[in-house]
Amino acid sequence: MVYSSNVNNLKYYQPFQGEKILIAANNDKQNKEYVSTINEAAKVLTSKGAITSIVVPSEGEDFNEMLKNKGAVAVKELMIPEIMKLINTQNVKTEPEQL
């Protein structure tokens, strides 16, 4: 598992070939620059051999707020389909998903 409190730092991570990375991005400051940063991080990781997927909570929320306001089940319901996509993805180079 890789954790970065700033999505911009993810582009410096050196994944192993075929490593599956779920980018769980907050959605409380949704703007073009932030979306661009998330998509750029996914693109850079993919160019280094990773397989990426992006998941975000509802607009205006971050994952802490989602957990507090909607509960763990809501977080799981958002995350599990993306995790399953990554699990079922073959270790081949693909284009990163984008927001």
C-alpha positions in Angstrom: 0.0 0.0 0.0 1.2 3.5 -0.8 -0.1 6.5 1.0 0.4 10.2 0.0 -1.3 13.0 1.8 -0.8 15.1 -1.4 -1.8 13.6 -4.7 1.0 15.6 -6.4 3.6 13.5 -4.6 2.4 10.3 -6.1 4.1 11.1 -9.4 7.5 10.6 -7.6 6.6 7.1 -6.5 8.4 4.3 -8.4 5.9 1.5 -8.9 6.9 -2.0 -9.9 5.7 -3.2 -13.3 2.0 -4.0 -13.1 1.6 -2.6 -9.6 -2.1 -1.8 -9.1 -2.7 1.6 -7.5 -6.0 3.0 -6.4 -5.9 6.8 -6.1 -8.6 7.7 -3.5 -8.8 11.5 -4.0 -10.8 13.9 -2.0 -13.5 15.9 -3.7 -13.9 18.8 -1.3 -11.8 21.1 -3.5 -12.9 20.1 -7.0 -11.4 22.5 -9.5 -9.7 22.1 -12.8 -6.2 22.3 -11.3 -6.9 19.7 -8.7 -8.5 17.3 -11.3 -5.6 17.9 -13.6 -3.1 17.0 -10.8 -5.0 13.8 -10.1 -5.1 12.8 -13.7 -1.4 13.8 -14.2 -0.4 11.6 -11.2 -2.3 8.6 -12.7 -0.7 9.2 -16.1 2.8 9.4 -14.7 2.3 6.2 -12.6 0.9 4.4 -15.7 3.9 5.5 -17.8 6.1 3.9 -15.1 4.3 0.6 -15.5 1.5 0.9 -12.8 -2.1 0.1 -13.4 -4.2 2.9 -11.9 -7.8 3.7 -10.9 -9.2 6.8 -9.4 -12.1 7.0 -6.9 -13.6 10.1 -5.4 -16.5 10.7 -3.0 -19.5 12.9 -3.8 -18.8 16.5 -4.8 -17.9 18.6 -1.9 -16.8 15.7 0.3 -13.6 14.1 1.4 -13.4 10.5 2.7 -13.3 11.5 6.4 -16.6 13.5 5.9 -18.1 10.6 3.9 -17.2 8.1 6.7 -18.6 10.4 9.4 -21.8 11.5 7.5 -22.7 8.3 5.6 -20.8 5.5 7.4 -18.3 2.8 6.6 -20.8 1.0 4.3 -21.0 4.0 2.0 -17.2 4.2 1.8 -17.0 0.4 1.0 -19.7 0.7 -1.6 -17.6 3.4 -3.4 -14.3 1.6 -3.0 -15.0 -2.0 -3.6 -16.0 -1.8 -7.3 -12.8 0.1 -8.1 -10.7 -2.4 -6.1 -12.4 -5.3 -8.0 -11.6 -3.6 -11.3 -8.0 -3.4 -10.3 -8.0 -7.0 -9.1 -9.5 -8.2 -12.4 -7.2 -6.1 -14.6 -4.4 -8.0 -16.3 -0.9 -6.8 -15.8 -0.8 -5.0 -19.2 0.0 -1.4 -19.8 -3.3 0.6 -20.2 -4.2 4.2 -20.3 -5.0 5.6 -16.8 -8.6 6.2 -15.9 -9.4 9.9 -15.6 -11.8 11.9 -13.6 
